Amino acid sequence: MKIIRPQQTAEKCGIALSTLWAWAEGKPDFPKPVQLSGNVSGFIEEEVETYLERKVAESRAEPTKRETAVVAAKKSALVRRQRATLAAGGAQ
């Protein structure tokens, strides 16, 4: 088991140190820090790697919320255009 310091963990995740602490406190699925001594903490490297691997797998398995929202917006716009076309044609 290898413990890595917060700065290393943030770099491994590609995030800022402040984001790391926000994730550690606010994301229930993100690895929790290990208190090594008074003001010294770290993260278990395997847990961080497992978290990142899971996120990669999830992102490739399902469309992201953003992609889903974009598709829904396009469908909605298409339906509005079709209704407008029908309304214009029916009024003639």
Secondary structure as the mmCIF struct_conf table of DSSP 4:
data_model
#
loop_
_struct_conf.conf_type_id
_struct_conf.id
_struct_conf.beg_label_comp_id
_struct_conf.beg_label_asym_id
_struct_conf.beg_label_seq_id
_struct_conf.end_label_comp_id
_struct_conf.end_label_asym_id
_struct_conf.end_label_seq_id
STRN STRN1 ILE A 3 ILE A 4
HELX_RH_AL_P HELX_RH_AL_P1 PRO A 6 CYS A 13
TURN_TY1_P TURN_TY1_P1 GLY A 14 GLY A 14
BEND BEND1 ILE A 15 ILE A 15
HELX_RH_AL_P HELX_RH_AL_P2 LEU A 17 GLY A 26
TURN_TY1_P TURN_TY1_P2 PRO A 28 ASP A 29
BEND BEND2 PHE A 30 PHE A 30
HELX_LH_PP_P HELX_LH_PP_P1 PRO A 31 PRO A 33
STRN STRN2 VAL A 34 SER A 37
TURN_TY1_P TURN_TY1_P3 GLY A 38 ASN A 39
STRN STRN3 VAL A 40 ILE A 44
HELX_RH_AL_P HELX_RH_AL_P3 GLU A 45 ALA A 61
BEND BEND3 GLU A 62 GLU A 62
HELX_RH_AL_P HELX_RH_AL_P4 LYS A 65 GLY A 90
TURN_TY1_P TURN_TY1_P4 ALA A 91 ALA A 91
#
